[in-house]
Amino acid sequence: MNELMAARSISTRPVVTLGGDAVAHVKDTVCDFDTSRITGFTLSGRGLLSGPLKEGLPWSAVWALGHDAVMIRDRRGLVSAAAMTAQQQTLRARVLGARVLTEAGDEVGTVLDVVVEGGTGGWVVGFRVAASRRFVPGRTRHRRRVYVPRGESLTVAGRSLVLPGAAVRHVADDLPGFTALVGGVPGPWKGSLP
């Protein structure tokens, strides 16, 4: 399985060609939650005061998503950012801050980040959630942050994510623990957790 990473940590990551040329920086991640895949990235310029670029990077042009950079073959894979985001929204616009509910309507918490598979995968595998007090009883001063797998089915309705009840019974306190939890489940959800 490829490395799991928080989607927000991908922001500002350099986009580099296989020849070593720096092309841009990642501004935001674009996802299709119906297929649970990263579909691309919006980009910003490389300089400190550079703004957003009119070009975007579709996932089909990504060679690999690594810990330190997004690798592409060359600049020819870049497309119009407006065309790329016409069907899908960026993570910031779509799910960050969204409510997380179970299919039964139980409140789980609020999305802080999306966990994606790096390398050549590009799968959305889970979420970092600020858990509600009902979901994590006994914590009164600070909300607990947990990692929740996406489950077999995922519905995005307005500003809410609806997860299967079975998925929210398996949470981890940190990303390494979450990686161990879903380590045997590459790509889209392939069954239930132990």
C-alpha positions in Angstrom: 0.0 0.0 0.0 1.2 3.5 -0.8 1.8 6.1 2.0 -1.2 7.7 3.5 -1.2 11.4 4.0 -3.4 14.3 5.0 -4.7 16.2 1.9 -4.1 19.5 3.6 -0.4 18.6 3.9 -0.2 18.4 0.1 -0.9 22.1 -0.2 2.2 24.0 -1.1 4.0 20.8 -2.1 6.1 21.5 -5.2 5.1 20.0 -8.6 8.3 18.7 -10.3 8.9 17.1 -13.6 10.8 13.8 -13.9 13.7 15.9 -15.3 13.8 17.9 -12.1 12.2 21.2 -13.3 10.0 22.9 -10.7 6.7 23.8 -12.4 4.4 25.1 -9.6 3.1 24.4 -6.1 -0.1 22.6 -5.2 -2.8 25.0 -4.0 -5.6 22.6 -3.3 -6.7 19.0 -4.0 -9.7 18.3 -6.2 -11.7 15.1 -5.4 -14.6 13.1 -6.8 -16.3 11.6 -3.7 -18.5 9.4 -5.8 -15.5 7.4 -7.0 -13.4 8.3 -3.9 -10.5 9.5 -6.0 -8.3 12.5 -6.3 -9.0 14.0 -9.7 -6.4 16.7 -9.7 -4.8 19.7 -8.1 -5.2 23.4 -8.5 -1.9 25.2 -8.7 -0.1 28.4 -7.6 3.1 29.9 -8.8 6.5 29.1 -7.3 7.3 32.5 -5.9 6.4 33.8 -2.5 4.0 36.4 -3.9 2.8 34.2 -6.7 -0.9 33.8 -7.0 -3.1 31.0 -8.4 -2.3 29.6 -11.9 -4.9 29.3 -14.6 -3.6 25.8 -15.2 -4.5 22.7 -13.1 -2.9 19.3 -12.8 -5.3 16.4 -13.5 -4.6 13.1 -11.7 -4.0 11.4 -15.0 -0.9 13.6 -15.5 0.6 12.7 -12.0 3.5 10.3 -12.1 3.5 9.9 -8.3 2.3 11.7 -5.2 5.2 11.7 -2.8 6.0 12.8 0.7 8.0 15.8 -0.6 6.7 16.6 -4.1 4.1 15.8 -6.8 6.0 14.3 -9.8 4.8 14.7 -13.4 6.3 13.6 -16.7 6.4 17.2 -18.1 4.3 20.4 -18.3 2.2 19.1 -21.2 -0.1 17.3 -18.8 -1.4 20.6 -17.3 -5.0 21.7 -18.3 -7.3 24.6 -17.7 -8.0 24.8 -14.0 -11.6 26.0 -14.6 -12.3 23.0 -16.8 -10.8 20.6 -14.3 -12.9 21.9 -11.4 -16.1 22.2 -13.4 -17.5 18.9 -12.2 -15.7 18.5 -8.8 -15.0 21.0 -6.1 -11.8 21.5 -4.1 -11.6 19.9 -0.7 -11.8 23.3 1.0 -15.0 24.1 -0.7 -16.6 20.7 -0.5 -15.8 18.8 2.8 -13.5 20.7 5.2 -15.7 21.8 8.0 -18.6 19.5 6.9 -20.6 17.5 9.4 -20.0 13.8 9.6 -23.0 11.6 10.3 -23.7 7.9 10.2 -26.4 6.4 8.0 -28.6 6.2 11.2 -28.2 10.0 11.7 -25.8 9.9 14.6 -23.5 12.8 14.7 -19.8 11.8 14.5 -18.2 15.3 14.3 -16.7 17.7 11.8 -14.2 17.1 9.0 -10.7 18.6 9.7 -8.9 16.8 6.8 -9.2 14.1 4.2 -6.8 11.1 4.3 -5.6 10.1 0.8 -3.3 7.4 -0.5 -0.1 8.8 -2.1 2.1 7.1 -4.7 0.1 6.2 -7.7 -3.1 5.4 -5.8 -4.9 8.7 -5.2 -7.7 7.1 -3.3 -9.7 8.9 -0.5 -9.4 6.4 2.4 -10.7 8.3 5.4 -11.1 11.5 7.3 -9.6 13.3 10.3 -12.5 14.4 12.4 -13.1 16.6 15.4 -15.3 14.1 17.2 -18.5 15.3 18.8 -19.0 14.8 22.6 -21.6 12.2 21.9 -19.3 10.2 19.7 -16.4 10.3 22.2 -18.1 10.5 25.7 -16.1 11.5 28.7 -14.1 14.3 27.1 -15.4 17.7 28.1 -12.5 20.2 27.8 -11.1 19.3 24.4 -12.6 17.7 21.4 -10.8 14.5 20.5 -9.4 14.3 17.0 -9.8 10.9 15.4 -9.2 9.2 12.0 -12.3 7.5 10.6 -12.3 5.2 7.5 -14.6 6.2 4.7 -16.4 2.8 4.7 -18.0 0.9 1.8 -20.3 3.7 0.9 -19.9 7.4 1.3 -22.5 10.0 0.6 -21.8 13.7 0.3 -25.0 15.7 0.8 -24.6 19.4 0.9 -22.2 20.2 3.7 -22.5 16.7 5.3 -20.8 13.4 4.9 -22.7 10.3 5.6 -20.7 7.2 6.5 -21.7 3.6 7.2 -22.2 2.9 10.9 -19.6 0.1 10.7 -16.9 2.5 9.5 -17.2 4.8 12.6 -16.8 1.9 15.0 -13.1 1.7 13.8 -11.2 4.8 14.6 -7.6 5.7 15.3 -6.0 8.5 17.3 -3.2 9.2 14.8 -2.2 8.7 11.2 0.2 5.8 11.9 -2.5 4.0 13.8 -5.0 4.7 11.0 -2.5 3.4 8.4 -2.2 0.1 10.4 -6.0 0.0 10.7 -6.6 0.3 6.9 -3.3 -1.1 5.8 -4.8 -4.1 4.1 -7.4 -2.2 2.3 -5.9 -0.7 -0.8 -7.9 1.5 -3.2 -11.6 1.9 -2.7 -13.1 0.3 0.4 -12.8 -3.5 0.0 -14.8 -4.8 2.8 -15.2 -4.5 6.5 -12.6 -3.9 9.1 -11.6 -6.5 11.7 
